[in-house]
Amino acid sequence: MRILVLHGPNLNLLGRREPEIYGRTTLAEIEEELRRLGRELGVEIESRQSNHEGDLVDWVQEAEGEFAGILLNPAAYTHTSVALRDAIAGVGVPVVEVHLSNPAAREEFRHVSYVAPVVIGTVAGFGKESYLLGLRALVGYLKAH
Ligand code: DQA
């Protein structure tokens, strides 16, 4: 079983980007932990990051038939992207949304997620653990369906 992990804009800066909010863990460290957990769960992980909305839309579309599910941190596009939401709604690939911080406890513009209505579920607020919990939840869902 192959799982695609997608990271949205500015997540390449993790480790030095607003560490009081996002912590000191780098994206490479998160990806390494996901690969380790993936081995434990018996799934193969492929991770990609982009600062460009269209890349994320393309990757969601291309995942159909290639990946069993997608673990997605849309970052700022969570709160703006109808295109990303439509891509998720348009393909039959189950998606779990994850966030390091808890957007609901932050500025008002972060309270709306455009993708939340079209994903299986969301894990937010647990730092890098959000990704690991999200991967467990996604794989559990896929094994049950
Ligand atoms: C984020 C939360 C978003 O509001 C923000 O724009 C990000 C990161 C998170 O992981 O906490 O870039 O998705």
Backbone and ligand atoms as CSV (ligand in chain L), in Angstrom:
chain,resi,resn,atom,element,x,y,z
A,1,MET,N,N,0.846,-1.194,0.000
A,1,MET,CA,C,0.000,0.000,0.000
A,1,MET,C,C,0.887,1.252,0.000
A,2,ARG,N,N,0.609,2.162,-0.936
A,2,ARG,CA,C,1.431,3.391,-1.031
A,2,ARG,C,C,0.625,4.604,-0.555
A,3,ILE,N,N,1.278,5.423,0.268
A,3,ILE,CA,C,0.642,6.635,0.807
A,3,ILE,C,C,1.439,7.851,0.334
A,4,LEU,N,N,0.706,8.848,-0.184
A,4,LEU,CA,C,1.333,10.098,-0.610
A,4,LEU,C,C,1.171,11.139,0.498
A,5,VAL,N,N,2.295,11.733,0.911
A,5,VAL,CA,C,2.263,12.793,1.926
A,5,VAL,C,C,2.535,14.115,1.214
A,6,LEU,N,N,1.592,15.057,1.325
A,6,LEU,CA,C,1.744,16.355,0.664
A,6,LEU,C,C,1.817,17.478,1.697
A,7,HIS,N,N,2.843,18.315,1.533
A,7,HIS,CA,C,3.035,19.463,2.417
A,7,HIS,C,C,2.892,20.736,1.578
A,8,GLY,N,N,2.075,21.664,2.080
A,8,GLY,CA,C,1.845,22.914,1.354
A,8,GLY,C,C,2.901,23.975,1.619
A,9,PRO,N,N,2.555,25.232,1.283
A,9,PRO,CA,C,3.537,26.322,1.279
A,9,PRO,C,C,4.146,26.630,2.647
A,10,ASN,N,N,5.419,26.954,2.601
A,10,ASN,CA,C,6.221,27.394,3.751
A,10,ASN,C,C,6.593,26.267,4.717
A,11,LEU,N,N,6.090,25.079,4.462
A,11,LEU,CA,C,6.447,23.978,5.375
A,11,LEU,C,C,7.887,23.521,5.130
A,12,ASN,N,N,8.478,23.925,4.010
A,12,ASN,CA,C,9.909,23.691,3.791
A,12,ASN,C,C,10.755,24.469,4.799
A,13,LEU,N,N,10.157,25.487,5.441
A,13,LEU,CA,C,10.901,26.315,6.412
A,13,LEU,C,C,10.820,25.772,7.840
A,14,LEU,N,N,10.120,24.657,8.023
A,14,LEU,CA,C,9.945,24.126,9.386
A,14,LEU,C,C,11.291,23.932,10.072
A,15,GLY,N,N,11.308,24.246,11.381
A,15,GLY,CA,C,12.567,24.178,12.135
A,15,GLY,C,C,13.026,25.577,12.466
A,16,ARG,N,N,12.858,26.505,11.492
A,16,ARG,CA,C,13.247,27.900,11.767
A,16,ARG,C,C,12.076,28.853,11.570
A,17,ARG,N,N,10.931,28.342,11.078
A,17,ARG,CA,C,9.765,29.189,10.841
A,17,ARG,C,C,8.909,29.251,12.111
A,18,GLU,N,N,8.748,30.436,12.686
A,18,GLU,CA,C,7.894,30.638,13.871
A,18,GLU,C,C,7.936,29.428,14.813
A,19,PRO,N,N,9.114,29.123,15.370
A,19,PRO,CA,C,9.257,27.895,16.178
A,19,PRO,C,C,8.331,27.854,17.383
A,20,GLU,N,N,7.907,29.046,17.885
A,20,GLU,CA,C,6.998,29.062,19.041
A,20,GLU,C,C,5.628,28.479,18.650
A,21,ILE,N,N,5.313,28.483,17.353
A,21,ILE,CA,C,4.039,27.910,16.885
A,21,ILE,C,C,4.256,26.499,16.321
A,22,TYR,N,N,5.312,26.361,15.504
A,22,TYR,CA,C,5.460,25.114,14.744
A,22,TYR,C,C,6.540,24.179,15.289
A,23,GLY,N,N,7.260,24.622,16.337
A,23,GLY,CA,C,8.289,23.760,16.910
A,23,GLY,C,C,9.604,23.839,16.144
A,24,ARG,N,N,10.565,23.027,16.555
A,24,ARG,CA,C,11.922,23.072,15.977
A,24,ARG,C,C,12.187,21.899,15.045
A,25,THR,N,N,11.215,21.010,14.915
A,25,THR,CA,C,11.408,19.837,14.052
A,25,THR,C,C,11.393,20.269,12.592
A,26,THR,N,N,12.328,19.747,11.811
A,26,THR,CA,C,12.378,20.093,10.389
A,26,THR,C,C,11.465,19.156,9.592
A,27,LEU,N,N,11.197,19.576,8.348
A,27,LEU,CA,C,10.353,18.739,7.479
A,27,LEU,C,C,11.036,17.394,7.216
A,28,ALA,N,N,12.367,17.425,7.052
A,28,ALA,CA,C,13.101,16.176,6.801
A,28,ALA,C,C,12.939,15.218,7.977
A,29,GLU,N,N,12.941,15.766,9.200
A,29,GLU,CA,C,12.775,14.911,10.392
A,29,GLU,C,C,11.361,14.317,10.456
A,30,ILE,N,N,10.368,15.136,10.112
A,30,ILE,CA,C,8.983,14.624,10.088
A,30,ILE,C,C,8.871,13.507,9.053
A,31,GLU,N,N,9.472,13.742,7.884
A,31,GLU,CA,C,9.380,12.734,6.815
A,31,GLU,C,C,10.072,11.437,7.222
A,32,GLU,N,N,11.202,11.548,7.935
A,32,GLU,CA,C,11.913,10.357,8.400
A,32,GLU,C,C,11.035,9.576,9.393
A,33,GLU,N,N,10.391,10.294,10.301
A,33,GLU,CA,C,9.507,9.620,11.282
A,33,GLU,C,C,8.318,8.975,10.584
A,34,LEU,N,N,7.799,9.626,9.551
A,34,LEU,CA,C,6.676,9.039,8.801
A,34,LEU,C,C,7.115,7.764,8.080
A,35,ARG,N,N,8.317,7.788,7.513
A,35,ARG,CA,C,8.817,6.582,6.825
A,35,ARG,C,C,8.989,5.438,7.824
A,36,ARG,N,N,9.504,5.777,9.024
A,36,ARG,CA,C,9.699,4.754,10.060
A,36,ARG,C,C,8.345,4.155,10.469
A,37,LEU,N,N,7.349,5.034,10.717
A,37,LEU,CA,C,6.018,4.549,11.088
A,37,LEU,C,C,5.390,3.776,9.926
A,38,GLY,N,N,5.651,4.246,8.718
A,38,GLY,CA,C,5.136,3.547,7.540
A,38,GLY,C,C,5.630,2.112,7.481
A,39,ARG,N,N,6.931,1.921,7.772
A,39,ARG,CA,C,7.502,0.557,7.774
A,39,ARG,C,C,6.789,-0.310,8.809
A,40,GLU,N,N,6.551,0.309,9.989
A,40,GLU,CA,C,5.864,-0.406,11.077
A,40,GLU,C,C,4.452,-0.818,10.644
A,41,LEU,N,N,3.778,0.065,9.921
A,41,LEU,CA,C,2.385,-0.185,9.508
A,41,LEU,C,C,2.306,-0.974,8.206
A,42,GLY,N,N,3.468,-1.179,7.576
A,42,GLY,CA,C,3.492,-1.948,6.334
A,42,GLY,C,C,3.047,-1.166,5.110
A,43,VAL,N,N,3.291,0.163,5.118
A,43,VAL,CA,C,2.954,0.975,3.945
A,43,VAL,C,C,4.194,1.732,3.460
A,44,GLU,N,N,4.170,2.060,2.174
A,44,GLU,CA,C,5.280,2.812,1.577
A,44,GLU,C,C,4.886,4.287,1.534
A,45,ILE,N,N,5.820,5.151,1.940
A,45,ILE,CA,C,5.522,6.586,2.029
A,45,ILE,C,C,6.296,7.349,0.961
A,46,GLU,N,N,5.587,8.224,0.235
A,46,GLU,CA,C,6.282,9.173,-0.643
A,46,GLU,C,C,5.867,10.582,-0.233
A,47,SER,N,N,6.846,11.459,0.047
A,47,SER,CA,C,6.548,12.821,0.521
A,47,SER,C,C,6.943,13.865,-0.509
A,48,ARG,N,N,6.089,14.876,-0.664
A,48,ARG,CA,C,6.391,15.999,-1.558
A,48,ARG,C,C,5.946,17.297,-0.895
A,49,GLN,N,N,6.689,18.372,-1.162
A,49,GLN,CA,C,6.323,19.700,-0.645
A,49,GLN,C,C,6.322,20.680,-1.804
A,50,SER,N,N,5.352,21.607,-1.805
A,50,SER,CA,C,5.390,22.686,-2.788
A,50,SER,C,C,4.811,23.961,-2.215
A,51,ASN,N,N,5.348,25.082,-2.699
A,51,ASN,CA,C,4.799,26.387,-2.344
A,51,ASN,C,C,3.746,26.834,-3.351
A,52,HIS,N,N,3.447,25.971,-4.333
A,52,HIS,CA,C,2.571,26.359,-5.443
A,52,HIS,C,C,1.279,25.539,-5.428
A,53,GLU,N,N,0.181,26.249,-5.427
A,53,GLU,CA,C,-1.136,25.617,-5.343
A,53,GLU,C,C,-1.346,24.588,-6.457
A,54,GLY,N,N,-0.951,24.967,-7.688
A,54,GLY,CA,C,-1.171,24.080,-8.831
A,54,GLY,C,C,-0.426,22.762,-8.715
A,55,ASP,N,N,0.759,22.790,-8.115
A,55,ASP,CA,C,1.498,21.526,-7.907
A,55,ASP,C,C,0.677,20.592,-7.033
A,56,LEU,N,N,0.115,21.150,-5.963
A,56,LEU,CA,C,-0.659,20.319,-5.018
A,56,LEU,C,C,-1.897,19.764,-5.715
A,57,VAL,N,N,-2.558,20.604,-6.526
A,57,VAL,CA,C,-3.738,20.153,-7.293
A,57,VAL,C,C,-3.335,19.034,-8.255
A,58,ASP,N,N,-2.239,19.222,-8.975
A,58,ASP,CA,C,-1.762,18.189,-9.916
A,58,ASP,C,C,-1.471,16.883,-9.177
A,59,TRP,N,N,-0.794,16.976,-8.037
A,59,TRP,CA,C,-0.391,15.759,-7.310
A,59,TRP,C,C,-1.608,15.018,-6.770
A,60,VAL,N,N,-2.618,15.775,-6.306
A,60,VAL,CA,C,-3.850,15.109,-5.848
A,60,VAL,C,C,-4.491,14.375,-7.022
A,61,GLN,N,N,-4.590,15.044,-8.169
A,61,GLN,CA,C,-5.199,14.399,-9.348
A,61,GLN,C,C,-4.422,13.155,-9.767
A,62,GLU,N,N,-3.093,13.276,-9.801
A,62,GLU,CA,C,-2.258,12.169,-10.281
A,62,GLU,C,C,-2.204,10.989,-9.319
A,63,ALA,N,N,-2.637,11.227,-8.070
A,63,ALA,CA,C,-2.572,10.154,-7.061
A,63,ALA,C,C,-3.537,9.023,-7.377
A,64,GLU,N,N,-4.587,9.329,-8.136
A,64,GLU,CA,C,-5.600,8.312,-8.419
A,64,GLU,C,C,-4.966,7.124,-9.154
A,65,GLY,N,N,-5.157,5.953,-8.592
A,65,GLY,CA,C,-4.593,4.748,-9.197
A,65,GLY,C,C,-3.156,4.467,-8.793
A,66,GLU,N,N,-2.483,5.474,-8.217
A,66,GLU,CA,C,-1.068,5.331,-7.839
A,66,GLU,C,C,-0.897,5.169,-6.331
A,67,PHE,N,N,-1.753,5.845,-5.579
A,67,PHE,CA,C,-1.636,5.837,-4.120
A,67,PHE,C,C,-2.980,5.445,-3.507
A,68,ALA,N,N,-2.908,4.720,-2.371
A,68,ALA,CA,C,-4.144,4.286,-1.702
A,68,ALA,C,C,-4.779,5.445,-0.939
A,69,GLY,N,N,-3.954,6.391,-0.458
A,69,GLY,CA,C,-4.484,7.515,0.309
A,69,GLY,C,C,-3.476,8.647,0.365
A,70,ILE,N,N,-3.964,9.810,0.801
A,70,ILE,CA,C,-3.113,11.005,0.886
A,70,ILE,C,C,-3.189,11.584,2.294
A,71,LEU,N,N,-2.010,11.869,2.863
A,71,LEU,CA,C,-1.905,12.613,4.118
A,71,LEU,C,C,-1.515,14.029,3.720
A,72,LEU,N,N,-2.362,15.004,4.045
A,72,LEU,CA,C,-2.201,16.349,3.476
A,72,LEU,C,C,-2.160,17.417,4.553
A,73,ASN,N,N,-1.070,18.219,4.542
A,73,ASN,CA,C,-1.082,19.476,5.283
A,73,ASN,C,C,-1.113,20.585,4.235
A,74,PRO,N,N,-2.292,21.147,3.980
A,74,PRO,CA,C,-2.388,22.155,2.911
A,74,PRO,C,C,-1.803,23.504,3.320
A,75,ALA,N,N,-1.384,23.633,4.602
A,75,ALA,CA,C,-0.819,24.893,5.130
A,75,ALA,C,C,-1.769,26.056,4.810
A,76,ALA,N,N,-1.257,27.177,4.306
A,76,ALA,CA,C,-2.130,28.351,4.113
A,76,ALA,C,C,-3.250,28.090,3.106
A,77,TYR,N,N,-3.030,27.148,2.169
A,77,TYR,CA,C,-4.091,26.862,1.182
A,77,TYR,C,C,-5.317,26.217,1.821
A,78,THR,N,N,-5.156,25.720,3.061
A,78,THR,CA,C,-6.313,25.221,3.823
A,78,THR,C,C,-7.440,26.249,3.808
A,79,HIS,N,N,-7.033,27.517,3.981
A,79,HIS,CA,C,-8.004,28.579,4.247
A,79,HIS,C,C,-8.382,29.372,3.002
A,80,THR,N,N,-7.846,28.954,1.843
A,80,THR,CA,C,-8.089,29.755,0.621
A,80,THR,C,C,-8.450,28.940,-0.605
A,81,SER,N,N,-8.109,27.654,-0.636
A,81,SER,CA,C,-8.068,26.979,-1.943
A,81,SER,C,C,-9.311,26.162,-2.294
A,82,VAL,N,N,-10.171,26.770,-3.098
A,82,VAL,CA,C,-11.299,26.037,-3.676
A,82,VAL,C,C,-10.761,24.988,-4.651
A,83,ALA,N,N,-9.662,25.320,-5.332
A,83,ALA,CA,C,-9.086,24.400,-6.325
A,83,ALA,C,C,-8.617,23.101,-5.682
A,84,LEU,N,N,-7.986,23.204,-4.527
A,84,LEU,CA,C,-7.491,22.005,-3.845
A,84,LEU,C,C,-8.669,21.184,-3.321
A,85,ARG,N,N,-9.648,21.858,-2.777
A,85,ARG,CA,C,-10.854,21.164,-2.311
A,85,ARG,C,C,-11.535,20.417,-3.466
A,86,ASP,N,N,-11.663,21.102,-4.623
A,86,ASP,CA,C,-12.325,20.470,-5.771
A,86,ASP,C,C,-11.527,19.276,-6.284
A,87,ALA,N,N,-10.187,19.377,-6.233
A,87,ALA,CA,C,-9.345,18.246,-6.662
A,87,ALA,C,C,-9.597,17.043,-5.767
A,88,ILE,N,N,-9.640,17.267,-4.456
A,88,ILE,CA,C,-9.869,16.166,-3.504
A,88,ILE,C,C,-11.248,15.566,-3.743
A,89,ALA,N,N,-12.244,16.445,-3.930
A,89,ALA,CA,C,-13.615,15.964,-4.154
A,89,ALA,C,C,-13.730,15.222,-5.482
A,90,GLY,N,N,-12.847,15.560,-6.428
A,90,GLY,CA,C,-12.959,15.030,-7.787
A,90,GLY,C,C,-12.265,13.704,-8.014
A,91,VAL,N,N,-11.396,13.295,-7.095
A,91,VAL,CA,C,-10.716,12.004,-7.250
A,91,VAL,C,C,-11.174,11.078,-6.123
A,92,GLY,N,N,-11.036,9.791,-6.372
A,92,GLY,CA,C,-11.538,8.837,-5.370
A,92,GLY,C,C,-10.491,8.418,-4.360
A,93,VAL,N,N,-9.552,9.304,-4.060
A,93,VAL,CA,C,-8.465,8.934,-3.140
A,93,VAL,C,C,-8.757,9.526,-1.751
A,94,PRO,N,N,-8.878,8.681,-0.721
A,94,PRO,CA,C,-9.156,9.198,0.624
A,94,PRO,C,C,-8.018,10.084,1.139
A,95,VAL,N,N,-8.398,11.194,1.770
A,95,VAL,CA,C,-7.419,12.164,2.273
A,95,VAL,C,C,-7.646,12.393,3.767
A,96,VAL,N,N,-6.543,12.438,4.529
A,96,VAL,CA,C,-6.577,12.903,5.921
A,96,VAL,C,C,-5.825,14.229,5.978
A,97,GLU,N,N,-6.470,15.231,6.584
A,97,GLU,CA,C,-5.897,16.581,6.712
A,97,GLU,C,C,-5.160,16.671,8.045
A,98,VAL,N,N,-3.959,17.204,8.028
A,98,VAL,CA,C,-3.219,17.380,9.281
A,98,VAL,C,C,-2.663,18.797,9.393
A,99,HIS,N,N,-2.556,19.259,10.642
A,99,HIS,CA,C,-1.925,20.546,10.930
A,99,HIS,C,C,-1.076,20.410,12.183
A,100,LEU,N,N,0.077,21.043,12.163
A,100,LEU,CA,C,0.948,21.064,13.344
A,100,LEU,C,C,0.286,21.847,14.472
A,101,SER,N,N,-0.190,23.043,14.137
A,101,SER,CA,C,-0.862,23.889,15.122
A,101,SER,C,C,-2.353,23.572,15.118
A,102,ASN,N,N,-3.093,24.224,16.002
A,102,ASN,CA,C,-4.546,24.078,16.017
A,102,ASN,C,C,-5.152,25.356,15.425
A,103,PRO,N,N,-5.441,25.353,14.123
A,103,PRO,CA,C,-5.916,26.587,13.480
A,103,PRO,C,C,-7.156,27.174,14.151
A,104,ALA,N,N,-7.986,26.337,14.759
A,104,ALA,CA,C,-9.216,26.824,15.406
A,104,ALA,C,C,-8.919,27.703,16.606
A,105,ALA,N,N,-7.714,27.563,17.163
A,105,ALA,CA,C,-7.336,28.350,18.337
A,105,ALA,C,C,-6.487,29.564,17.956
A,106,ARG,N,N,-6.397,29.834,16.638
A,106,ARG,CA,C,-5.538,30.939,16.176
A,106,ARG,C,C,-6.391,32.056,15.549
A,107,GLU,N,N,-5.807,32.837,14.652
A,107,GLU,CA,C,-6.527,33.970,14.066
A,107,GLU,C,C,-7.812,33.492,13.377
A,108,GLU,N,N,-8.773,34.389,13.291
A,108,GLU,CA,C,-10.075,34.013,12.746
A,108,GLU,C,C,-9.987,33.498,11.303
A,109,PHE,N,N,-9.060,34.070,10.520
A,109,PHE,CA,C,-8.998,33.639,9.113
A,109,PHE,C,C,-8.556,32.184,8.977
A,110,ARG,N,N,-8.010,31.626,10.065
A,110,ARG,CA,C,-7.607,30.205,10.020
A,110,ARG,C,C,-8.729,29.269,10.476
A,111,HIS,N,N,-9.862,29.833,10.871
A,111,HIS,CA,C,-10.910,28.980,11.442
A,111,HIS,C,C,-11.667,28.187,10.381
A,112,VAL,N,N,-11.593,28.646,9.136
A,112,VAL,CA,C,-12.281,27.915,8.069
A,112,VAL,C,C,-11.272,27.072,7.294
A,113,SER,N,N,-11.601,25.788,7.124
A,113,SER,CA,C,-10.828,24.917,6.242
A,113,SER,C,C,-11.686,24.581,5.033
A,114,TYR,N,N,-11.190,24.957,3.848
A,114,TYR,CA,C,-11.926,24.647,2.613
A,114,TYR,C,C,-11.889,23.152,2.307
A,115,VAL,N,N,-10.883,22.456,2.825
A,115,VAL,CA,C,-10.768,21.031,2.487
A,115,VAL,C,C,-11.479,20.125,3.502
A,116,ALA,N,N,-11.731,20.634,4.705
A,116,ALA,CA,C,-12.303,19.782,5.768
A,116,ALA,C,C,-13.554,19.019,5.337
A,117,PRO,N,N,-14.468,19.636,4.559
A,117,PRO,CA,C,-15.690,18.893,4.199
A,117,PRO,C,C,-15.467,17.736,3.222
A,118,VAL,N,N,-14.290,17.656,2.604
A,118,VAL,CA,C,-14.075,16.606,1.594
A,118,VAL,C,C,-12.979,15.615,2.000
A,119,VAL,N,N,-12.540,15.675,3.264
A,119,VAL,CA,C,-11.553,14.699,3.742
A,119,VAL,C,C,-12.229,13.726,4.709
A,120,ILE,N,N,-11.536,12.621,5.002
A,120,ILE,CA,C,-12.087,11.653,5.962
A,120,ILE,C,C,-12.132,12.282,7.347
A,121,GLY,N,N,-11.044,12.945,7.720
A,121,GLY,CA,C,-10.970,13.576,9.032
A,121,GLY,C,C,-9.727,14.430,9.140
A,122,THR,N,N,-9.622,15.145,10.260
A,122,THR,CA,C,-8.536,16.112,10.461
A,122,THR,C,C,-7.874,15.872,11.814
A,123,VAL,N,N,-6.540,15.967,11.837
A,123,VAL,CA,C,-5.787,15.918,13.094
A,123,VAL,C,C,-4.995,17.219,13.191
A,124,ALA,N,N,-5.204,17.981,14.265
A,124,ALA,CA,C,-4.555,19.293,14.371
A,124,ALA,C,C,-4.154,19.578,15.803
A,125,GLY,N,N,-3.016,20.264,15.943
A,125,GLY,CA,C,-2.654,20.799,17.248
A,125,GLY,C,C,-1.617,20.007,18.013
A,126,PHE,N,N,-1.115,18.924,17.430
A,126,PHE,CA,C,-0.201,18.052,18.164
A,126,PHE,C,C,1.229,18.108,17.626
A,127,GLY,N,N,1.567,19.183,16.925
A,127,GLY,CA,C,2.906,19.273,16.352
A,127,GLY,C,C,3.147,18.129,15.387
A,128,LYS,N,N,4.393,17.601,15.387
A,128,LYS,CA,C,4.697,16.523,14.424
A,128,LYS,C,C,3.841,15.283,14.683
A,129,GLU,N,N,3.354,15.137,15.925
A,129,GLU,CA,C,2.482,13.988,16.238
A,129,GLU,C,C,1.210,14.007,15.400
A,130,SER,N,N,0.776,15.190,14.966
A,130,SER,CA,C,-0.425,15.256,14.110
A,130,SER,C,C,-0.223,14.407,12.857
A,131,TYR,N,N,0.993,14.481,12.281
A,131,TYR,CA,C,1.281,13.691,11.077
A,131,TYR,C,C,1.243,12.197,11.390
A,132,LEU,N,N,1.840,11.823,12.545
A,132,LEU,CA,C,1.929,10.393,12.874
A,132,LEU,C,C,0.549,9.839,13.209
A,133,LEU,N,N,-0.237,10.604,13.972
A,133,LEU,CA,C,-1.613,10.192,14.268
A,133,LEU,C,C,-2.432,10.125,12.983
A,134,GLY,N,N,-2.220,11.107,12.119
A,134,GLY,CA,C,-2.954,11.146,10.850
A,134,GLY,C,C,-2.625,9.947,9.972
A,135,LEU,N,N,-1.348,9.557,9.949
A,135,LEU,CA,C,-0.955,8.388,9.148
A,135,LEU,C,C,-1.604,7.121,9.708
A,136,ARG,N,N,-1.565,6.971,11.038
A,136,ARG,CA,C,-2.211,5.801,11.647
A,136,ARG,C,C,-3.699,5.777,11.305
A,137,ALA,N,N,-4.350,6.934,11.393
A,137,ALA,CA,C,-5.796,7.011,11.113
A,137,ALA,C,C,-6.079,6.673,9.654
A,138,LEU,N,N,-5.259,7.190,8.747
A,138,LEU,CA,C,-5.473,6.939,7.318
A,138,LEU,C,C,-5.291,5.462,6.993
A,139,VAL,N,N,-4.215,4.876,7.508
A,139,VAL,CA,C,-3.949,3.463,7.214
A,139,VAL,C,C,-5.041,2.586,7.841
A,140,GLY,N,N,-5.460,2.926,9.050
A,140,GLY,CA,C,-6.554,2.193,9.692
A,140,GLY,C,C,-7.816,2.247,8.851
A,141,TYR,N,N,-8.118,3.430,8.343
A,141,TYR,CA,C,-9.301,3.606,7.484
A,141,TYR,C,C,-9.176,2.759,6.222
A,142,LEU,N,N,-7.998,2.816,5.596
A,142,LEU,CA,C,-7.816,2.083,4.320
A,142,LEU,C,C,-7.897,0.574,4.527
A,143,LYS,N,N,-7.364,0.104,5.653
A,143,LYS,CA,C,-7.416,-1.348,5.906
A,143,LYS,C,C,-8.848,-1.796,6.188
A,144,ALA,N,N,-9.678,-0.891,6.717
A,144,ALA,CA,C,-11.063,-1.238,7.060
A,144,ALA,C,C,-12.014,-1.094,5.875
A,145,HIS,N,N,-11.563,-0.450,4.787
A,145,HIS,CA,C,-12.468,-0.177,3.652
A,145,HIS,C,C,-12.037,-0.897,2.376
L,1,DQA,C1,C,-0.669,24.907,9.299
L,1,DQA,C2,C,-1.722,25.915,9.793
L,1,DQA,C3,C,-2.024,26.930,8.719
L,1,DQA,O1,O,-2.978,27.889,9.215
L,1,DQA,C4,C,-0.787,27.695,8.321
L,1,DQA,O2,O,-1.058,28.570,7.242
L,1,DQA,C5,C,0.369,26.807,7.998
L,1,DQA,C6,C,0.583,25.592,8.783
L,1,DQA,C7,C,-0.220,23.943,10.426
L,1,DQA,O3,O,0.339,22.894,10.100
L,1,DQA,O4,O,-0.395,24.254,11.604
L,1,DQA,O5,O,1.184,27.117,7.144
L,1,DQA,O6,O,-1.245,24.118,8.265
